[in-house]
Amino acid sequence: MAIPGRQNIVLRSHRKRVWAYFAKENTAVAPCFAKTISVWE
């Protein structure tokens, strides 16, 4: 079993990479996704 704290850090850094990709690929769509994610969190 993974340590929850460590897994959370991995997920967080992965999410940053995803957002960096979105920002590069489609700047117009990125803010919409960011709003959706902030609602989930």
CHARMM internal coordinates of N, CA and C (Angstrom, degrees):
IC EDIT
DIST 1 N 1 CA 1.4775
DIST 1 CA 1 C 1.5240
ANGL 1 N 1 CA 1 C 110.83
DIST 1 C 2 N 1.2972
ANGL 1 CA 1 C 2 N 115.66
DIHE 1 N 1 CA 1 C 2 N 140.48
DIST 2 N 2 CA 1.4588
ANGL 1 C 2 N 2 CA 120.29
DIHE 1 CA 1 C 2 N 2 CA 179.86
DIST 2 CA 2 C 1.5210
ANGL 2 N 2 CA 2 C 110.27
DIHE 1 C 2 N 2 CA 2 C -78.99
DIST 2 C 3 N 1.3167
ANGL 2 CA 2 C 3 N 115.45
DIHE 2 N 2 CA 2 C 3 N 150.15
DIST 3 N 3 CA 1.4640
ANGL 2 C 3 N 3 CA 120.69
DIHE 2 CA 2 C 3 N 3 CA 175.30
DIST 3 CA 3 C 1.5290
ANGL 3 N 3 CA 3 C 107.92
DIHE 2 C 3 N 3 CA 3 C -74.89
DIST 3 C 4 N 1.3374
ANGL 3 CA 3 C 4 N 117.98
DIHE 3 N 3 CA 3 C 4 N 122.52
DIST 4 N 4 CA 1.4691
ANGL 3 C 4 N 4 CA 120.89
DIHE 3 CA 3 C 4 N 4 CA -174.11
DIST 4 CA 4 C 1.5225
ANGL 4 N 4 CA 4 C 113.39
DIHE 3 C 4 N 4 CA 4 C -52.81
DIST 4 C 5 N 1.3349
ANGL 4 CA 4 C 5 N 117.20
DIHE 4 N 4 CA 4 C 5 N -45.31
DIST 5 N 5 CA 1.4577
ANGL 4 C 5 N 5 CA 120.35
DIHE 4 CA 4 C 5 N 5 CA -178.08
DIST 5 CA 5 C 1.5208
ANGL 5 N 5 CA 5 C 111.73
DIHE 4 C 5 N 5 CA 5 C -60.69
DIST 5 C 6 N 1.3331
ANGL 5 CA 5 C 6 N 114.94
DIHE 5 N 5 CA 5 C 6 N -44.78
DIST 6 N 6 CA 1.4641
ANGL 5 C 6 N 6 CA 119.20
DIHE 5 CA 5 C 6 N 6 CA -178.80
DIST 6 CA 6 C 1.5273
ANGL 6 N 6 CA 6 C 110.14
DIHE 5 C 6 N 6 CA 6 C -66.54
DIST 6 C 7 N 1.3240
ANGL 6 CA 6 C 7 N 117.21
DIHE 6 N 6 CA 6 C 7 N -42.57
DIST 7 N 7 CA 1.4616
ANGL 6 C 7 N 7 CA 121.47
DIHE 6 CA 6 C 7 N 7 CA 179.80
DIST 7 CA 7 C 1.5234
ANGL 7 N 7 CA 7 C 110.09
DIHE 6 C 7 N 7 CA 7 C -60.25
DIST 7 C 8 N 1.3303
ANGL 7 CA 7 C 8 N 116.21
DIHE 7 N 7 CA 7 C 8 N -39.19
DIST 8 N 8 CA 1.4588
ANGL 7 C 8 N 8 CA 121.43
DIHE 7 CA 7 C 8 N 8 CA -179.92
DIST 8 CA 8 C 1.5224
ANGL 8 N 8 CA 8 C 110.66
DIHE 7 C 8 N 8 CA 8 C -61.92
DIST 8 C 9 N 1.3391
ANGL 8 CA 8 C 9 N 116.79
DIHE 8 N 8 CA 8 C 9 N -41.91
DIST 9 N 9 CA 1.4667
ANGL 8 C 9 N 9 CA 121.28
DIHE 8 CA 8 C 9 N 9 CA 179.27
DIST 9 CA 9 C 1.5261
ANGL 9 N 9 CA 9 C 109.82
DIHE 8 C 9 N 9 CA 9 C -63.56
DIST 9 C 10 N 1.3375
ANGL 9 CA 9 C 10 N 116.50
DIHE 9 N 9 CA 9 C 10 N -41.98
DIST 10 N 10 CA 1.4672
ANGL 9 C 10 N 10 CA 120.70
DIHE 9 CA 9 C 10 N 10 CA 179.33
DIST 10 CA 10 C 1.5170
ANGL 10 N 10 CA 10 C 109.86
DIHE 9 C 10 N 10 CA 10 C -62.09
DIST 10 C 11 N 1.3329
ANGL 10 CA 10 C 11 N 116.62
DIHE 10 N 10 CA 10 C 11 N -44.93
DIST 11 N 11 CA 1.4617
ANGL 10 C 11 N 11 CA 120.56
DIHE 10 CA 10 C 11 N 11 CA 179.93
DIST 11 CA 11 C 1.5201
ANGL 11 N 11 CA 11 C 110.52
DIHE 10 C 11 N 11 CA 11 C -62.54
DIST 11 C 12 N 1.3304
ANGL 11 CA 11 C 12 N 115.97
DIHE 11 N 11 CA 11 C 12 N -39.90
DIST 12 N 12 CA 1.4581
ANGL 11 C 12 N 12 CA 120.22
DIHE 11 CA 11 C 12 N 12 CA -177.14
DIST 12 CA 12 C 1.5303
ANGL 12 N 12 CA 12 C 110.43
DIHE 11 C 12 N 12 CA 12 C -65.62
DIST 12 C 13 N 1.3281
ANGL 12 CA 12 C 13 N 116.87
DIHE 12 N 12 CA 12 C 13 N -45.16
DIST 13 N 13 CA 1.4662
ANGL 12 C 13 N 13 CA 120.00
DIHE 12 CA 12 C 13 N 13 CA -179.32
DIST 13 CA 13 C 1.5216
ANGL 13 N 13 CA 13 C 110.11
DIHE 12 C 13 N 13 CA 13 C -67.73
DIST 13 C 14 N 1.3279
ANGL 13 CA 13 C 14 N 116.96
DIHE 13 N 13 CA 13 C 14 N -35.04
DIST 14 N 14 CA 1.4641
ANGL 13 C 14 N 14 CA 120.35
DIHE 13 CA 13 C 14 N 14 CA 177.53
DIST 14 CA 14 C 1.5236
ANGL 14 N 14 CA 14 C 109.84
DIHE 13 C 14 N 14 CA 14 C -64.61
DIST 14 C 15 N 1.3271
ANGL 14 CA 14 C 15 N 115.73
DIHE 14 N 14 CA 14 C 15 N -41.19
DIST 15 N 15 CA 1.4655
ANGL 14 C 15 N 15 CA 120.03
DIHE 14 CA 14 C 15 N 15 CA -179.85
DIST 15 CA 15 C 1.5284
ANGL 15 N 15 CA 15 C 110.03
DIHE 14 C 15 N 15 CA 15 C -62.20
DIST 15 C 16 N 1.3395
ANGL 15 CA 15 C 16 N 116.57
DIHE 15 N 15 CA 15 C 16 N -40.19
DIST 16 N 16 CA 1.4686
ANGL 15 C 16 N 16 CA 119.98
DIHE 15 CA 15 C 16 N 16 CA 178.34
DIST 16 CA 16 C 1.5191
ANGL 16 N 16 CA 16 C 110.27
DIHE 15 C 16 N 16 CA 16 C -59.40
DIST 16 C 17 N 1.3403
ANGL 16 CA 16 C 17 N 116.20
DIHE 16 N 16 CA 16 C 17 N -40.44
DIST 17 N 17 CA 1.4518
ANGL 16 C 17 N 17 CA 120.43
DIHE 16 CA 16 C 17 N 17 CA 179.34
DIST 17 CA 17 C 1.5243
ANGL 17 N 17 CA 17 C 110.29
DIHE 16 C 17 N 17 CA 17 C -64.65
DIST 17 C 18 N 1.3272
ANGL 17 CA 17 C 18 N 116.30
DIHE 17 N 17 CA 17 C 18 N -40.89
DIST 18 N 18 CA 1.4676
ANGL 17 C 18 N 18 CA 120.83
DIHE 17 CA 17 C 18 N 18 CA 178.57
DIST 18 CA 18 C 1.5201
ANGL 18 N 18 CA 18 C 110.22
DIHE 17 C 18 N 18 CA 18 C -62.31
DIST 18 C 19 N 1.3417
ANGL 18 CA 18 C 19 N 116.28
DIHE 18 N 18 CA 18 C 19 N -44.74
DIST 19 N 19 CA 1.4704
ANGL 18 C 19 N 19 CA 119.27
DIHE 18 CA 18 C 19 N 19 CA -179.50
DIST 19 CA 19 C 1.5174
ANGL 19 N 19 CA 19 C 110.99
DIHE 18 C 19 N 19 CA 19 C -65.83
DIST 19 C 20 N 1.3312
ANGL 19 CA 19 C 20 N 117.60
DIHE 19 N 19 CA 19 C 20 N -37.53
DIST 20 N 20 CA 1.4650
ANGL 19 C 20 N 20 CA 120.46
DIHE 19 CA 19 C 20 N 20 CA 177.18
DIST 20 CA 20 C 1.5212
ANGL 20 N 20 CA 20 C 109.84
DIHE 19 C 20 N 20 CA 20 C -61.54
DIST 20 C 21 N 1.3357
ANGL 20 CA 20 C 21 N 115.78
DIHE 20 N 20 CA 20 C 21 N -40.24
DIST 21 N 21 CA 1.4697
ANGL 20 C 21 N 21 CA 120.34
DIHE 20 CA 20 C 21 N 21 CA 177.89
DIST 21 CA 21 C 1.5226
ANGL 21 N 21 CA 21 C 110.63
DIHE 20 C 21 N 21 CA 21 C -63.33
DIST 21 C 22 N 1.3305
ANGL 21 CA 21 C 22 N 116.18
DIHE 21 N 21 CA 21 C 22 N -47.54
DIST 22 N 22 CA 1.4670
ANGL 21 C 22 N 22 CA 120.08
DIHE 21 CA 21 C 22 N 22 CA 179.87
DIST 22 CA 22 C 1.5263
ANGL 22 N 22 CA 22 C 110.79
DIHE 21 C 22 N 22 CA 22 C -60.17
DIST 22 C 23 N 1.3209
ANGL 22 CA 22 C 23 N 116.25
DIHE 22 N 22 CA 22 C 23 N -43.53
DIST 23 N 23 CA 1.4655
ANGL 22 C 23 N 23 CA 120.31
DIHE 22 CA 22 C 23 N 23 CA -178.23
DIST 23 CA 23 C 1.5274
ANGL 23 N 23 CA 23 C 110.32
DIHE 22 C 23 N 23 CA 23 C -60.98
DIST 23 C 24 N 1.3324
ANGL 23 CA 23 C 24 N 115.85
DIHE 23 N 23 CA 23 C 24 N -38.59
DIST 24 N 24 CA 1.4623
ANGL 23 C 24 N 24 CA 119.05
DIHE 23 CA 23 C 24 N 24 CA -179.96
DIST 24 CA 24 C 1.5232
ANGL 24 N 24 CA 24 C 110.98
DIHE 23 C 24 N 24 CA 24 C -73.48
DIST 24 C 25 N 1.3410
ANGL 24 CA 24 C 25 N 116.27
DIHE 24 N 24 CA 24 C 25 N -44.87
DIST 25 N 25 CA 1.4595
ANGL 24 C 25 N 25 CA 120.33
DIHE 24 CA 24 C 25 N 25 CA -172.20
DIST 25 CA 25 C 1.5246
ANGL 25 N 25 CA 25 C 112.14
DIHE 24 C 25 N 25 CA 25 C -74.95
DIST 25 C 26 N 1.3223
ANGL 25 CA 25 C 26 N 116.11
DIHE 25 N 25 CA 25 C 26 N -42.16
DIST 26 N 26 CA 1.4640
ANGL 25 C 26 N 26 CA 117.94
DIHE 25 CA 25 C 26 N 26 CA -174.80
DIST 26 CA 26 C 1.5193
ANGL 26 N 26 CA 26 C 109.45
DIHE 25 C 26 N 26 CA 26 C -148.77
DIST 26 C 27 N 1.3195
ANGL 26 CA 26 C 27 N 116.22
DIHE 26 N 26 CA 26 C 27 N 88.94
DIST 27 N 27 CA 1.4588
ANGL 26 C 27 N 27 CA 121.27
DIHE 26 CA 26 C 27 N 27 CA -175.56
DIST 27 CA 27 C 1.5173
ANGL 27 N 27 CA 27 C 111.48
DIHE 26 C 27 N 27 CA 27 C -63.09
DIST 27 C 28 N 1.3252
ANGL 27 CA 27 C 28 N 117.24
DIHE 27 N 27 CA 27 C 28 N -31.14
DIST 28 N 28 CA 1.4599
ANGL 27 C 28 N 28 CA 120.32
DIHE 27 CA 27 C 28 N 28 CA -176.49
DIST 28 CA 28 C 1.5266
ANGL 28 N 28 CA 28 C 111.11
DIHE 27 C 28 N 28 CA 28 C -70.78
DIST 28 C 29 N 1.3274
ANGL 28 CA 28 C 29 N 117.25
DIHE 28 N 28 CA 28 C 29 N -35.03
DIST 29 N 29 CA 1.4649
ANGL 28 C 29 N 29 CA 120.68
DIHE 28 CA 28 C 29 N 29 CA -175.17
DIST 29 CA 29 C 1.5260
ANGL 29 N 29 CA 29 C 111.45
DIHE 28 C 29 N 29 CA 29 C -84.46
DIST 29 C 30 N 1.3325
ANGL 29 CA 29 C 30 N 117.57
DIHE 29 N 29 CA 29 C 30 N -28.07
DIST 30 N 30 CA 1.4612
ANGL 29 C 30 N 30 CA 121.76
DIHE 29 CA 29 C 30 N 30 CA -174.94
DIST 30 CA 30 C 1.5276
ANGL 30 N 30 CA 30 C 113.77
DIHE 29 C 30 N 30 CA 30 C -52.17
DIST 30 C 31 N 1.3492
ANGL 30 CA 30 C 31 N 120.30
DIHE 30 N 30 CA 30 C 31 N -46.94
DIST 31 N 31 CA 1.4698
ANGL 30 C 31 N 31 CA 119.83
DIHE 30 CA 30 C 31 N 31 CA -178.75
DIST 31 CA 31 C 1.5221
ANGL 31 N 31 CA 31 C 112.82
DIHE 30 C 31 N 31 CA 31 C -59.64
DIST 31 C 32 N 1.3288
ANGL 31 CA 31 C 32 N 117.28
DIHE 31 N 31 CA 31 C 32 N -35.43
DIST 32 N 32 CA 1.4669
ANGL 31 C 32 N 32 CA 120.59
DIHE 31 CA 31 C 32 N 32 CA 179.08
DIST 32 CA 32 C 1.5212
ANGL 32 N 32 CA 32 C 109.91
DIHE 31 C 32 N 32 CA 32 C -63.91
DIST 32 C 33 N 1.3386
ANGL 32 CA 32 C 33 N 116.77
DIHE 32 N 32 CA 32 C 33 N -44.82
DIST 33 N 33 CA 1.4534
ANGL 32 C 33 N 33 CA 120.38
DIHE 32 CA 32 C 33 N 33 CA 178.37
DIST 33 CA 33 C 1.5278
ANGL 33 N 33 CA 33 C 110.47
DIHE 32 C 33 N 33 CA 33 C -63.07
DIST 33 C 34 N 1.3208
ANGL 33 CA 33 C 34 N 116.75
DIHE 33 N 33 CA 33 C 34 N -40.99
DIST 34 N 34 CA 1.4595
ANGL 33 C 34 N 34 CA 120.98
DIHE 33 CA 33 C 34 N 34 CA -179.30
DIST 34 CA 34 C 1.5226
ANGL 34 N 34 CA 34 C 110.25
DIHE 33 C 34 N 34 CA 34 C -60.51
DIST 34 C 35 N 1.3365
ANGL 34 CA 34 C 35 N 117.14
DIHE 34 N 34 CA 34 C 35 N -41.71
DIST 35 N 35 CA 1.4632
ANGL 34 C 35 N 35 CA 120.64
DIHE 34 CA 34 C 35 N 35 CA 178.48
DIST 35 CA 35 C 1.5199
ANGL 35 N 35 CA 35 C 110.33
DIHE 34 C 35 N 35 CA 35 C -62.16
DIST 35 C 36 N 1.3373
ANGL 35 CA 35 C 36 N 116.64
DIHE 35 N 35 CA 35 C 36 N -43.87
DIST 36 N 36 CA 1.4655
ANGL 35 C 36 N 36 CA 120.81
DIHE 35 CA 35 C 36 N 36 CA -179.36
DIST 36 CA 36 C 1.5182
ANGL 36 N 36 CA 36 C 110.39
DIHE 35 C 36 N 36 CA 36 C -61.03
DIST 36 C 37 N 1.3277
ANGL 36 CA 36 C 37 N 116.67
DIHE 36 N 36 CA 36 C 37 N -45.63
DIST 37 N 37 CA 1.4634
ANGL 36 C 37 N 37 CA 121.13
DIHE 36 CA 36 C 37 N 37 CA -178.30
DIST 37 CA 37 C 1.5235
ANGL 37 N 37 CA 37 C 110.81
DIHE 36 C 37 N 37 CA 37 C -64.61
DIST 37 C 38 N 1.3225
ANGL 37 CA 37 C 38 N 117.60
DIHE 37 N 37 CA 37 C 38 N -41.92
DIST 38 N 38 CA 1.4644
ANGL 37 C 38 N 38 CA 119.82
DIHE 37 CA 37 C 38 N 38 CA -178.87
DIST 38 CA 38 C 1.5257
ANGL 38 N 38 CA 38 C 110.18
DIHE 37 C 38 N 38 CA 38 C -63.84
DIST 38 C 39 N 1.3232
ANGL 38 CA 38 C 39 N 117.38
DIHE 38 N 38 CA 38 C 39 N -29.69
DIST 39 N 39 CA 1.4688
ANGL 38 C 39 N 39 CA 120.39
DIHE 38 CA 38 C 39 N 39 CA 175.60
DIST 39 CA 39 C 1.5190
ANGL 39 N 39 CA 39 C 109.73
DIHE 38 C 39 N 39 CA 39 C -67.68
DIST 39 C 40 N 1.3545
ANGL 39 CA 39 C 40 N 117.46
DIHE 39 N 39 CA 39 C 40 N -41.78
DIST 40 N 40 CA 1.4576
ANGL 39 C 40 N 40 CA 121.22
DIHE 39 CA 39 C 40 N 40 CA 179.62
DIST 40 CA 40 C 1.5211
ANGL 40 N 40 CA 40 C 111.00
DIHE 39 C 40 N 40 CA 40 C -63.83
DIST 40 C 41 N 1.3302
ANGL 40 CA 40 C 41 N 117.44
DIHE 40 N 40 CA 40 C 41 N -39.59
DIST 41 N 41 CA 1.4632
ANGL 40 C 41 N 41 CA 120.86
DIHE 40 CA 40 C 41 N 41 CA -176.56
DIST 41 CA 41 C 1.5173
ANGL 41 N 41 CA 41 C 108.84
DIHE 40 C 41 N 41 CA 41 C -80.88
END
COOR INIT
IC SEED 1 N 1 CA 1 C
IC BUILD
